[in-house]
Amino acid sequence: MSKTMRSALWAIVLLAGSGPAALAHHSGALYDFTKNVWVSGVVESIRVINPHMSLTLVVLGKDGKSRAIEFEGDSVNNFYRAGWRPHMVRVGDRIKVRYNPRKDGADGGFVNGFVAANGETVIFRLPGGNPVPARPAH
């Protein structure tokens, strides 16, 4: 078998094997879309890029210690449709995040809304479409 054919065969094997992992990574199966939770914290990092956003929020736990929680969210297009604009949320801002928690009980979840430091609220449509309050409980 020629070197070119071997290289092509390896490329096909690698691509075929990476498909399920990529699909699982972008699956919503990790999250409980029937529940909404609000949390307040300080933005450590935020990236609103395709295929989905990522957010790290530093929150104060019940034990009084701070910890970083990682979230993910929808695509840039869906963020724009919901009203998000660049620089609405910046590193260091104290914000409130509404999210669907992880099914396994681990920290983090799927962001479906937030209240920015300036009070602007962005709420995303949820799978299943059940109406939920736009503002967090005080």
LINZI-V782189 format. One record per run of one state. SS is the DSSP state (2 for helix, 1 for strand, 0 for the rest). FROM is the first residue (numbers start at 1). LEN is the number of residues. If there is no record, write none. Layout:
# LINZI-V782189
SS:FROM:LEN + SS:FROM:LEN
This chain:
# LINZI-V782189
0:1:2 + 2:3:23 + 0:26:5 + 1:31:1 + 0:32:5 + 1:37:11 + 0:48:6 + 1:54:7 + 0:61:5 + 1:66:7 + 0:73:3 + 2:76:7 + 0:83:11 + 1:94:9 + 0:103:6 + 1:109:7 + 0:116:5 + 1:121:3 + 0:124:15
